[in-house]
Amino acid sequence: MANFSIWEVLFLLCFAVSWPVSIAKSLRTKIVIGKSPLFMSLIILGYIFGIIHKALYSYDIVIWLYVFNGLLVTTDLILYFAYIGRNRRDLAEAKHLQET
């Protein structure tokens, strides 16, 4: 019988499906306004804590789901910083055009 919790696996798999959707939207639209870098950073920190727990107290294959999810969120955070400057410039330009 497996040592890990199926509920933990299902939880992590749900997130593993959700983050690529967010990444794909960022790549397709190049719009990240509305995303929160603080929120994503806290999620990454949560995954780091999960990895630490798994490594120290409950090491099993599920640790790789934490790593994978952490990498997905990190990718989304990198895309945020790659696109936010352009998004803000585009927004400021659109606002300026409306005022004139």
MMTF fields as JSON, N, C-alpha, C and O atoms, coordinates in Angstrom:
{
  "mmtfVersion": "1.0.0",
  "mmtfProducer": "UNKNOWN",
  "numBonds": 399,
  "numAtoms": 400,
  "numGroups": 100,
  "numChains": 1,
  "numModels": 1,
  "chainsPerModel": [1],
  "groupsPerChain": [100],
  "chainIdList": ["A"],
  "bondAtomList": [4, 2, 8, 6, 12, 10, 16, 14, 20, 18, 24, 22, 28, 26, 32, 30, 36, 34, 40, 38, 44, 42, 48, 46, 52, 50, 56, 54, 60, 58, 64, 62, 68, 66, 72, 70, 76, 74, 80, 78, 84, 82, 88, 86, 92, 90, 96, 94, 100, 98, 104, 102, 108, 106, 112, 110, 116, 114, 120, 118, 124, 122, 128, 126, 132, 130, 136, 134, 140, 138, 144, 142, 148, 146, 152, 150, 156, 154, 160, 158, 164, 162, 168, 166, 172, 170, 176, 174, 180, 178, 184, 182, 188, 186, 192, 190, 196, 194, 200, 198, 204, 202, 208, 206, 212, 210, 216, 214, 220, 218, 224, 222, 228, 226, 232, 230, 236, 234, 240, 238, 244, 242, 248, 246, 252, 250, 256, 254, 260, 258, 264, 262, 268, 266, 272, 270, 276, 274, 280, 278, 284, 282, 288, 286, 292, 290, 296, 294, 300, 298, 304, 302, 308, 306, 312, 310, 316, 314, 320, 318, 324, 322, 328, 326, 332, 330, 336, 334, 340, 338, 344, 342, 348, 346, 352, 350, 356, 354, 360, 358, 364, 362, 368, 366, 372, 370, 376, 374, 380, 378, 384, 382, 388, 386, 392, 390, 396, 394],
  "bondOrderList": [1, 1, 1, 1, 1, 1, 1, 1, 1, 1, 1, 1, 1, 1, 1, 1, 1, 1, 1, 1, 1, 1, 1, 1, 1, 1, 1, 1, 1, 1, 1, 1, 1, 1, 1, 1, 1, 1, 1, 1, 1, 1, 1, 1, 1, 1, 1, 1, 1, 1, 1, 1, 1, 1, 1, 1, 1, 1, 1, 1, 1, 1, 1, 1, 1, 1, 1, 1, 1, 1, 1, 1, 1, 1, 1, 1, 1, 1, 1, 1, 1, 1, 1, 1, 1, 1, 1, 1, 1, 1, 1, 1, 1, 1, 1, 1, 1, 1, 1],
  "groupList": [{"groupName": "MET", "atomNameList": ["N", "CA", "C", "O"], "elementList": ["N", "C", "C", "O"], "formalChargeList": [0, 0, 0, 0], "bondAtomList": [1, 0, 2, 1, 3, 2], "bondOrderList": [1, 1, 2], "singleLetterCode": "M", "chemCompType": "L-PEPTIDE LINKING"}, {"groupName": "ALA", "atomNameList": ["N", "CA", "C", "O"], "elementList": ["N", "C", "C", "O"], "formalChargeList": [0, 0, 0, 0], "bondAtomList": [1, 0, 2, 1, 3, 2], "bondOrderList": [1, 1, 2], "singleLetterCode": "A", "chemCompType": "L-PEPTIDE LINKING"}, {"groupName": "ASN", "atomNameList": ["N", "CA", "C", "O"], "elementList": ["N", "C", "C", "O"], "formalChargeList": [0, 0, 0, 0], "bondAtomList": [1, 0, 2, 1, 3, 2], "bondOrderList": [1, 1, 2], "singleLetterCode": "N", "chemCompType": "L-PEPTIDE LINKING"}, {"groupName": "PHE", "atomNameList": ["N", "CA", "C", "O"], "elementList": ["N", "C", "C", "O"], "formalChargeList": [0, 0, 0, 0], "bondAtomList": [1, 0, 2, 1, 3, 2], "bondOrderList": [1, 1, 2], "singleLetterCode": "F", "chemCompType": "L-PEPTIDE LINKING"}, {"groupName": "SER", "atomNameList": ["N", "CA", "C", "O"], "elementList": ["N", "C", "C", "O"], "formalChargeList": [0, 0, 0, 0], "bondAtomList": [1, 0, 2, 1, 3, 2], "bondOrderList": [1, 1, 2], "singleLetterCode": "S", "chemCompType": "L-PEPTIDE LINKING"}, {"groupName": "ILE", "atomNameList": ["N", "CA", "C", "O"], "elementList": ["N", "C", "C", "O"], "formalChargeList": [0, 0, 0, 0], "bondAtomList": [1, 0, 2, 1, 3, 2], "bondOrderList": [1, 1, 2], "singleLetterCode": "I", "chemCompType": "L-PEPTIDE LINKING"}, {"groupName": "TRP", "atomNameList": ["N", "CA", "C", "O"], "elementList": ["N", "C", "C", "O"], "formalChargeList": [0, 0, 0, 0], "bondAtomList": [1, 0, 2, 1, 3, 2], "bondOrderList": [1, 1, 2], "singleLetterCode": "W", "chemCompType": "L-PEPTIDE LINKING"}, {"groupName": "GLU", "atomNameList": ["N", "CA", "C", "O"], "elementList": ["N", "C", "C", "O"], "formalChargeList": [0, 0, 0, 0], "bondAtomList": [1, 0, 2, 1, 3, 2], "bondOrderList": [1, 1, 2], "singleLetterCode": "E", "chemCompType": "L-PEPTIDE LINKING"}, {"groupName": "VAL", "atomNameList": ["N", "CA", "C", "O"], "elementList": ["N", "C", "C", "O"], "formalChargeList": [0, 0, 0, 0], "bondAtomList": [1, 0, 2, 1, 3, 2], "bondOrderList": [1, 1, 2], "singleLetterCode": "V", "chemCompType": "L-PEPTIDE LINKING"}, {"groupName": "LEU", "atomNameList": ["N", "CA", "C", "O"], "elementList": ["N", "C", "C", "O"], "formalChargeList": [0, 0, 0, 0], "bondAtomList": [1, 0, 2, 1, 3, 2], "bondOrderList": [1, 1, 2], "singleLetterCode": "L", "chemCompType": "L-PEPTIDE LINKING"}, {"groupName": "CYS", "atomNameList": ["N", "CA", "C", "O"], "elementList": ["N", "C", "C", "O"], "formalChargeList": [0, 0, 0, 0], "bondAtomList": [1, 0, 2, 1, 3, 2], "bondOrderList": [1, 1, 2], "singleLetterCode": "C", "chemCompType": "L-PEPTIDE LINKING"}, {"groupName": "PRO", "atomNameList": ["N", "CA", "C", "O"], "elementList": ["N", "C", "C", "O"], "formalChargeList": [0, 0, 0, 0], "bondAtomList": [1, 0, 2, 1, 3, 2], "bondOrderList": [1, 1, 2], "singleLetterCode": "P", "chemCompType": "L-PEPTIDE LINKING"}, {"groupName": "LYS", "atomNameList": ["N", "CA", "C", "O"], "elementList": ["N", "C", "C", "O"], "formalChargeList": [0, 0, 0, 0], "bondAtomList": [1, 0, 2, 1, 3, 2], "bondOrderList": [1, 1, 2], "singleLetterCode": "K", "chemCompType": "L-PEPTIDE LINKING"}, {"groupName": "ARG", "atomNameList": ["N", "CA", "C", "O"], "elementList": ["N", "C", "C", "O"], "formalChargeList": [0, 0, 0, 0], "bondAtomList": [1, 0, 2, 1, 3, 2], "bondOrderList": [1, 1, 2], "singleLetterCode": "R", "chemCompType": "L-PEPTIDE LINKING"}, {"groupName": "THR", "atomNameList": ["N", "CA", "C", "O"], "elementList": ["N", "C", "C", "O"], "formalChargeList": [0, 0, 0, 0], "bondAtomList": [1, 0, 2, 1, 3, 2], "bondOrderList": [1, 1, 2], "singleLetterCode": "T", "chemCompType": "L-PEPTIDE LINKING"}, {"groupName": "GLY", "atomNameList": ["N", "CA", "C", "O"], "elementList": ["N", "C", "C", "O"], "formalChargeList": [0, 0, 0, 0], "bondAtomList": [1, 0, 2, 1, 3, 2], "bondOrderList": [1, 1, 2], "singleLetterCode": "G", "chemCompType": "PEPTIDE LINKING"}, {"groupName": "TYR", "atomNameList": ["N", "CA", "C", "O"], "elementList": ["N", "C", "C", "O"], "formalChargeList": [0, 0, 0, 0], "bondAtomList": [1, 0, 2, 1, 3, 2], "bondOrderList": [1, 1, 2], "singleLetterCode": "Y", "chemCompType": "L-PEPTIDE LINKING"}, {"groupName": "HIS", "atomNameList": ["N", "CA", "C", "O"], "elementList": ["N", "C", "C", "O"], "formalChargeList": [0, 0, 0, 0], "bondAtomList": [1, 0, 2, 1, 3, 2], "bondOrderList": [1, 1, 2], "singleLetterCode": "H", "chemCompType": "L-PEPTIDE LINKING"}, {"groupName": "ASP", "atomNameList": ["N", "CA", "C", "O"], "elementList": ["N", "C", "C", "O"], "formalChargeList": [0, 0, 0, 0], "bondAtomList": [1, 0, 2, 1, 3, 2], "bondOrderList": [1, 1, 2], "singleLetterCode": "D", "chemCompType": "L-PEPTIDE LINKING"}, {"groupName": "GLN", "atomNameList": ["N", "CA", "C", "O"], "elementList": ["N", "C", "C", "O"], "formalChargeList": [0, 0, 0, 0], "bondAtomList": [1, 0, 2, 1, 3, 2], "bondOrderList": [1, 1, 2], "singleLetterCode": "Q", "chemCompType": "L-PEPTIDE LINKING"}],
  "groupTypeList": [0, 1, 2, 3, 4, 5, 6, 7, 8, 9, 3, 9, 9, 10, 3, 1, 8, 4, 6, 11, 8, 4, 5, 1, 12, 4, 9, 13, 14, 12, 5, 8, 5, 15, 12, 4, 11, 9, 3, 0, 4, 9, 5, 5, 9, 15, 16, 5, 3, 15, 5, 5, 17, 12, 1, 9, 16, 4, 16, 18, 5, 8, 5, 6, 9, 16, 8, 3, 2, 15, 9, 9, 8, 14, 14, 18, 9, 5, 9, 16, 3, 1, 16, 5, 15, 13, 2, 13, 13, 18, 9, 1, 7, 1, 12, 17, 9, 19, 7, 14],
  "groupIdList": [1, 2, 3, 4, 5, 6, 7, 8, 9, 10, 11, 12, 13, 14, 15, 16, 17, 18, 19, 20, 21, 22, 23, 24, 25, 26, 27, 28, 29, 30, 31, 32, 33, 34, 35, 36, 37, 38, 39, 40, 41, 42, 43, 44, 45, 46, 47, 48, 49, 50, 51, 52, 53, 54, 55, 56, 57, 58, 59, 60, 61, 62, 63, 64, 65, 66, 67, 68, 69, 70, 71, 72, 73, 74, 75, 76, 77, 78, 79, 80, 81, 82, 83, 84, 85, 86, 87, 88, 89, 90, 91, 92, 93, 94, 95, 96, 97, 98, 99, 100],
  "secStructList": [7, 7, 1, 1, 7, 2, 2, 2, 2, 2, 2, 2, 2, 2, 2, 2, 2, 2, 2, 2, 2, 2, 2, 2, 2, 2, 2, 2, 2, 7, 7, 7, 6, 6, 7, 7, 2, 2, 2, 2, 2, 2, 2, 2, 2, 2, 2, 2, 2, 2, 2, 2, 2, 2, 2, 2, 2, 7, 7, 1, 6, 6, 2, 2, 2, 2, 2, 2, 2, 2, 2, 2, 2, 2, 2, 2, 2, 2, 2, 2, 2, 2, 2, 2, 2, 2, 2, 2, 2, 2, 2, 2, 2, 2, 2, 2, 2, 2, 2, 7],
  "xCoordList": [0.846, 0.0, 0.886, 1.957, 0.432, 1.205, 1.307, 0.39, 2.427, 2.693, 2.074, 1.864, 1.782, 1.296, -0.232, -0.903, -0.753, -2.194, -2.72, -2.218, -3.72, -4.335, -4.955, -5.01, -5.421, -6.037, -5.004, -5.297, -3.807, -2.723, -2.357, -2.123, -2.311, -2.002, -3.076, -2.755, -4.342, -5.434, -5.416, -5.643, -5.148, -5.02, -3.94, -4.173, -2.769, -1.652, -1.9, -1.472, -2.587, -2.909, -3.898, -3.794, -4.85, -5.781, -5.016, -5.288, -4.074, -3.272, -2.358, -2.111, -1.859, -0.972, -1.709, -1.077, -3.011, -3.808, -4.156, -4.213, -4.386, -4.826, -3.734, -4.003, -2.522, -1.462, -1.099, -0.851, -1.054, -0.765, -1.817, -1.5, -3.061, -4.102, -3.764, -3.885, -3.344, -2.953, -1.725, -1.663, -0.754, 0.463, 0.115, 0.604, -0.727, -1.113, -1.828, -1.606, -2.684, -3.392, -2.403, -2.519, -1.433, -0.42, 0.38, 0.651, 0.758, 1.54, 0.719, 1.232, -0.568, -1.426, -1.779, -1.705, -2.161, -2.639, -1.554, -1.651, -0.531, 0.538, -0.017, 0.58, -1.165, -1.793, -1.748, -2.257, -1.131, -0.999, -1.576, -1.539, -2.109, -2.748, -3.898, -4.681, -3.981, -4.991, -4.403, -5.001, -3.233, -2.55, -1.79, -1.362, -1.628, -0.958, 0.384, 0.422, 1.482, 2.78, 2.941, 3.633, 2.315, 2.375, 1.677, 2.2, 0.505, -0.232, 0.6, 0.736, 1.157, 1.957, 3.186, 3.576, 3.8, 4.97, 4.599, 5.357, 3.434, 2.985, 2.678, 2.945, 2.124, 1.871, 3.194, 3.311, 4.186, 5.514, 6.087, 6.632, 5.966, 6.454, 5.739, 6.369, 4.448, 3.697, 4.222, 4.36, 4.517, 5.085, 6.463, 6.8, 7.256, 8.575, 8.411, 9.146, 7.444, 7.192, 6.73, 7.114, 5.909, 5.479, 6.655, 6.731, 7.574, 8.772, 9.623, 10.113, 9.79, 10.578, 9.936, 10.626, 8.619, 7.922, 8.142, 8.46, 7.968, 8.148, 9.583, 9.798, 10.549, 11.959, 12.321, 13.087, 11.771, 12.159, 11.315, 11.844, 10.011, 9.132, 8.357, 7.924, 8.181, 7.284, 7.74, 6.945, 9.019, 9.572, 8.894, 8.889, 8.332, 7.777, 7.734, 8.174, 7.219, 7.222, 6.4, 6.594, 5.502, 4.643, 5.467, 5.011, 6.666, 7.537, 7.713, 7.843, 7.718, 7.915, 6.711, 6.858, 5.519, 4.351, 4.478, 4.1, 5.017, 5.267, 6.296, 6.119, 7.355, 8.393, 7.8, 8.012, 7.06, 6.458, 5.519, 5.59, 4.64, 3.721, 4.469, 4.106, 5.514, 6.324, 6.945, 7.005, 7.407, 7.992, 6.941, 7.23, 5.73, 4.655, 4.328, 4.203, 4.19, 3.866, 5.024, 4.81, 6.239, 7.413, 7.412, 7.745, 7.043, 6.937, 5.906, 6.156, 4.755, 3.714, 4.203, 3.904, 4.943, 5.485, 6.514, 6.541, 7.346, 8.331, 7.611, 8.017, 6.547, 5.775, 5.139, 5.058, 4.698, 4.131, 5.15, 4.841, 6.357, 7.365, 7.845, 8.282, 7.761, 8.158, 7.152, 7.536, 5.876, 4.838, 4.259, 3.64, 4.438, 3.738, 4.168, 3.337, 5.437, 5.886, 5.173, 4.702, 5.098, 4.407, 2.918, 2.32, 2.319, 0.896, 0.629, -0.348, 1.484, 1.292, 1.48, 0.74, 2.466, 2.669, 1.465, 0.996, 0.966, -0.204, -1.422, -2.191, -1.596, -2.716, -2.593, -3.57, -1.388, -1.161, -1.387, -1.953, -0.945, -1.135, -2.614, -3.081, -3.346, -4.779, -5.499, -6.403, -5.115, -5.72, -5.417, -6.287, -4.183, -3.783, -4.59, -5.032, -4.779, -5.542, -7.004, -7.616, -7.559, -8.934, -9.074, -10.108, -8.019, -8.06, -7.889, -8.277, -7.316, -7.093, -8.172, -8.132],
  "yCoordList": [-1.19, 0.0, 1.246, 1.257, 2.28, 3.514, 4.209, 4.144, 4.866, 5.581, 6.974, 7.538, 7.531, 8.902, 8.94, 7.923, 10.127, 10.334, 10.632, 11.523, 9.892, 10.126, 11.527, 12.146, 12.026, 13.348, 14.431, 15.436, 14.239, 15.186, 15.181, 16.234, 14.007, 13.883, 14.571, 15.315, 14.329, 14.946, 16.466, 17.181, 16.955, 18.395, 18.981, 19.982, 18.371, 18.885, 18.742, 19.592, 17.675, 17.512, 18.576, 19.05, 18.953, 20.028, 21.326, 22.018, 21.643, 22.841, 22.676, 23.635, 21.467, 21.214, 21.395, 21.657, 21.261, 21.498, 22.984, 23.528, 23.63, 25.031, 26.002, 26.918, 25.831, 26.803, 26.865, 27.961, 25.75, 25.874, 26.692, 27.341, 26.666, 27.481, 28.961, 29.745, 29.332, 30.72, 31.112, 32.216, 30.213, 30.472, 30.641, 31.56, 29.755, 29.822, 31.137, 31.736, 31.582, 32.849, 34.01, 34.911, 33.991, 35.052, 35.051, 36.114, 33.892, 33.797, 34.228, 34.881, 33.852, 34.159, 35.643, 36.258, 36.217, 37.597, 38.611, 39.785, 38.15, 39.017, 40.092, 41.156, 39.801, 40.706, 40.03, 38.925, 40.72, 40.165, 41.093, 40.78, 42.235, 43.136, 42.367, 41.706, 42.465, 41.717, 40.542, 40.046, 40.093, 39.038, 39.674, 40.825, 38.926, 39.444, 38.738, 37.541, 39.48, 38.852, 38.44, 37.465, 39.168, 38.784, 37.442, 36.567, 37.283, 36.019, 34.868, 33.827, 35.059, 33.988, 33.676, 32.515, 34.698, 34.485, 33.686, 32.819, 33.979, 33.216, 31.763, 30.858, 31.542, 30.171, 29.429, 28.282, 30.065, 29.451, 29.12, 28.035, 30.046, 29.805, 28.603, 27.783, 28.501, 27.338, 26.041, 25.049, 26.036, 24.83, 24.521, 23.355, 25.543, 25.325, 24.677, 23.751, 25.162, 24.561, 23.11, 22.252, 22.837, 21.459, 20.57, 19.428, 21.087, 20.332, 20.046, 18.932, 21.066, 20.886, 19.819, 18.947, 19.89, 18.891, 17.489, 16.553, 17.363, 16.053, 15.549, 14.377, 16.43, 16.034, 15.609, 14.666, 16.305, 16.038, 14.974, 14.208, 14.908, 14.081, 13.007, 12.023, 13.181, 12.275, 12.097, 12.241, 11.785, 11.737, 10.633, 9.463, 11.037, 10.095, 10.775, 11.915, 10.095, 10.588, 11.871, 12.601, 12.151, 13.333, 14.616, 15.669, 14.532, 15.717, 16.319, 17.534, 15.461, 15.942, 16.709, 17.56, 16.432, 17.249, 18.651, 19.636, 18.731, 20.055, 20.82, 22.007, 20.147, 20.792, 21.249, 22.388, 20.371, 20.697, 21.899, 22.828, 21.877, 22.997, 24.277, 25.345, 24.181, 25.365, 25.954, 27.174, 25.092, 25.563, 26.226, 27.215, 25.682, 26.289, 27.693, 28.625, 27.843, 29.158, 30.125, 31.303, 29.627, 30.468, 30.951, 32.105, 30.08, 30.46, 31.569, 32.543, 31.427, 32.45, 33.77, 34.838, 33.711, 34.92, 35.591, 36.817, 34.803, 35.354, 36.045, 37.126, 35.428, 36.045, 37.355, 38.317, 37.388, 38.621, 39.756, 40.828, 39.514, 40.572, 40.881, 41.996, 39.902, 40.138, 41.04, 41.823, 40.933, 41.651, 42.871, 43.713, 42.992, 44.046, 45.449, 46.356, 45.64, 46.964, 47.397, 48.53, 46.497, 46.809, 47.04, 47.938, 46.219, 46.398, 47.758, 48.415, 48.188, 49.502, 50.63, 51.614, 50.496, 51.517, 51.58, 52.666, 50.425, 50.383, 51.003, 51.724, 50.728, 51.287, 52.804, 53.529, 53.275, 54.726, 55.409, 56.5, 54.767, 55.342, 55.401, 56.401, 54.35, 54.33, 55.397, 56.059, 55.568, 56.598, 57.988, 58.859, 58.194, 59.476, 59.774, 60.904, 58.763, 58.957, 59.309, 60.085, 58.754, 59.057, 60.493, 61.13, 60.992, 62.348, 63.415, 64.566, 63.044, 64.038, 64.015, 64.792],
  "zCoordList": [0.0, 0.0, 0.0, 0.607, -0.68, -0.794, 0.56, 1.378, 0.776, 2.014, 2.036, 3.11, 0.875, 0.784, 0.828, 0.651, 1.067, 1.113, -0.29, -0.975, -0.701, -2.007, -2.052, -3.114, -0.905, -0.852, -1.096, -1.745, -0.587, -0.842, -2.325, -2.917, -2.909, -4.337, -5.175, -6.102, -4.858, -5.621, -5.489, -6.465, -4.285, -4.052, -4.953, -5.631, -4.963, -5.755, -7.25, -8.031, -7.662, -9.08, -9.56, -10.691, -8.713, -9.088, -9.363, -10.344, -8.503, -8.724, -9.934, -10.666, -10.142, -11.281, -12.606, -13.63, -12.601, -13.803, -13.918, -15.021, -12.791, -12.793, -13.216, -13.993, -12.732, -13.03, -14.507, -15.008, -15.232, -16.677, -17.425, -18.422, -16.955, -17.577, -17.405, -18.346, -16.209, -15.941, -16.758, -17.3, -16.846, -17.629, -19.108, -19.766, -19.623, -21.039, -21.347, -22.4, -20.431, -20.643, -20.666, -21.498, -19.758, -19.748, -21.038, -21.597, -21.516, -22.749, -23.967, -24.875, -23.972, -25.12, -25.179, -26.243, -24.046, -24.043, -23.695, -24.052, -23.002, -22.49, -21.555, -21.392, -20.946, -19.978, -18.608, -18.422, -17.665, -16.311, -15.246, -14.056, -15.676, -14.715, -14.074, -14.756, -12.776, -12.038, -11.29, -10.335, -11.719, -10.98, -9.828, -9.912, -8.768, -7.585, -7.375, -7.088, -7.519, -7.269, -5.805, -5.513, -4.888, -3.475, -3.264, -2.573, -3.856, -3.757, -4.315, -3.673, -5.513, -6.113, -5.273, -5.155, -4.691, -3.833, -2.589, -2.154, -2.018, -0.855, -1.213, -0.423, -2.39, -2.846, -3.0, -2.57, -3.605, -3.75, -2.376, -2.176, -1.431, -0.077, 0.543, 1.211, 0.326, 0.816, 0.233, 0.949, -1.055, -1.669, -1.102, -0.897, -0.85, -0.236, 1.137, 1.48, 1.926, 3.228, 3.082, 3.878, 2.068, 1.802, 1.451, 1.905, 0.643, 0.268, 1.508, 1.694, 2.351, 3.577, 4.465, 4.993, 4.625, 5.44, 4.877, 5.611, 3.559, 2.935, 3.119, 3.427, 2.932, 3.037, 4.468, 4.664, 5.454, 6.842, 7.54, 8.346, 7.247, 8.06, 7.313, 7.914, 6.034, 5.321, 3.875, 2.946, 3.691, 2.335, 1.523, 1.907, 0.404, -0.565, -1.926, -2.07, -2.894, -4.276, -4.443, -5.415, -3.527, -3.603, -3.542, -3.986, -2.999, -2.945, -4.335, -4.479, -5.362, -6.736, -7.249, -8.127, -6.726, -7.08, -6.494, -7.129, -5.273, -4.687, -5.522, -5.794, -5.923, -6.737, -8.065, -8.48, -8.73, -10.021, -9.904, -10.709, -8.898, -8.698, -8.39, -8.884, -7.575, -7.273, -8.521, -8.677, -9.409, -10.668, -11.562, -12.237, -11.564, -12.358, -11.857, -12.651, -10.549, -9.995, -10.22, -10.504, -10.093, -10.354, -11.8, -12.072, -12.718, -14.135, -14.311, -15.021, -13.672, -13.771, -13.171, -13.706, -12.081, -11.458, -12.368, -12.478, -13.009, -13.957, -15.112, -15.538, -15.617, -16.698, -16.232, -16.996, -14.996, -14.453, -14.562, -15.082, -14.072, -14.099, -15.523, -15.805, -16.405, -17.798, -18.52, -19.389, -18.168, -18.909, -18.197, -18.848, -16.896, -16.161, -16.597, -16.646, -16.911, -17.352, -18.614, -18.716, -19.57, -20.829, -20.587, -21.179, -19.707, -19.4, -18.805, -19.165, -17.901, -17.268, -18.277, -18.249, -19.171, -20.212, -21.141, -21.481, -21.55, -22.437, -21.756, -22.393, -20.488, -19.744, -19.627, -19.809, -19.322, -19.21, -20.557, -20.619, -21.626, -22.967, -23.323, -23.868, -23.023, -23.313, -22.503, -23.014, -21.261, -20.41, -20.955, -20.966, -21.408, -21.982, -23.249, -23.453, -24.094, -25.325, -25.02, -25.754, -23.961, -23.593, -23.099, -23.295, -22.457, -21.91, -22.992, -22.792, -24.123, -25.175, -26.204, -27.158]
}
